[in-house]
Structure formats: C-alpha cells, structure tokens
C-alpha cells in the first residue's frame, strides 16, 4: 500500500465519508479514532459490509507539518 493513495487502494469507499475524515486529519494534524465504524469494501467482486475500529494518525516532519497519515484498522464485525 505504500506509495499509493487511499483513492487508488479503496475506490469503493468514495461515497462513505472516509476520504473526508482522512483529509481532515491531514489538514488539522489531529488524529481521528473510530470504534465500530461501518464501511463497505469489495471482497473480490462482492461488496462486504463490516465494522472497523481504526486510528488515523498524522505523521509530521521536524517543522510540525503533516506529511502523511498512518492508518491502523481492525475488523470488529
């Protein structure tokens, strides 16, 4: 996944508000945590709905500017 945008990796989440959440983390520099966040992903060609606990943590450079976001997700369905 390194070197790819979230839009490239998970295009099917475009209408679920996930891109916007991660954009907010990038813009504000504040982490976002969710428990039992509902999301739909493709499993092969079939859509799968699940619930996820995840943290989106900003990664900052020496000047304190956000350069990346680290995302950890656990399926708690």
C-alpha positions as CSV (number, residue, x, y, z in Angstrom):
1,X,0.0,0.0,0.0
2,X,3.0,2.3,0.5
3,X,3.2,4.8,-2.3
4,X,-0.5,4.6,-3.2
5,X,-3.3,7.0,-2.3
6,X,-6.3,5.7,-0.5
7,X,-8.3,6.5,-3.6
8,X,-6.2,4.1,-5.6
9,X,-6.4,1.3,-2.9
10,X,-10.1,1.6,-2.0
11,X,-12.0,3.4,-4.7
12,X,-15.2,1.8,-3.5
13,X,-15.3,3.9,-0.3
14,X,-15.7,7.2,-2.2
15,X,-19.2,7.8,-1.0
16,X,-18.7,6.8,2.6
17,X,-17.0,9.9,4.1
18,X,-13.7,8.1,4.7
19,X,-11.7,10.3,2.3
20,X,-13.1,13.3,4.0
21,X,-12.2,12.0,7.5
22,X,-8.6,11.4,6.4
23,X,-8.4,14.8,4.7
24,X,-9.5,16.4,8.0
25,X,-6.6,14.6,9.8
26,X,-4.2,15.8,7.2
27,X,-5.5,19.4,7.3
28,X,-5.8,19.7,11.1
29,X,-3.0,17.5,12.3
30,X,-5.3,15.9,14.8
31,X,-5.7,12.1,14.9
32,X,-9.1,10.5,14.4
33,X,-10.3,7.4,16.2
34,X,-13.4,5.4,15.5
35,X,-15.0,2.3,17.1
36,X,-17.4,0.2,15.1
37,X,-17.2,2.4,12.0
38,X,-19.4,0.9,9.3
39,X,-17.7,0.6,5.9
40,X,-18.3,-1.3,2.7
41,X,-15.5,-2.9,0.7
42,X,-15.2,-5.2,-2.2
43,X,-14.3,-8.8,-1.4
44,X,-13.4,-10.0,-4.9
45,X,-16.4,-8.7,-6.9
46,X,-18.9,-8.9,-3.9
47,X,-19.5,-5.9,-1.6
48,X,-18.9,-6.7,2.1
49,X,-20.2,-4.5,4.9
50,X,-18.1,-4.6,8.1
51,X,-17.4,-2.6,11.3
52,X,-14.0,-1.4,12.0
53,X,-12.0,0.1,14.8
54,X,-9.4,2.4,13.4
55,X,-7.0,5.2,14.1
56,X,-5.8,7.7,11.6
57,X,-2.6,9.3,13.0
58,X,-0.9,12.2,11.3
59,X,2.8,11.9,10.7
60,X,4.7,15.2,10.9
61,X,8.1,16.5,9.8
62,X,10.5,18.3,12.0
63,X,8.7,21.6,11.4
64,X,5.4,20.1,12.6
65,X,3.8,19.9,9.1
66,X,1.7,16.8,8.3
67,X,3.4,14.8,5.6
68,X,1.5,11.5,5.7
69,X,-1.2,9.6,7.6
70,X,-0.7,6.3,9.2
71,X,-3.9,4.2,9.4
72,X,-4.4,1.2,11.6
73,X,-7.7,-0.7,11.2
74,X,-9.1,-3.8,12.9
75,X,-12.2,-5.6,11.7
76,X,-14.6,-5.9,14.7
77,X,-17.6,-7.2,12.8
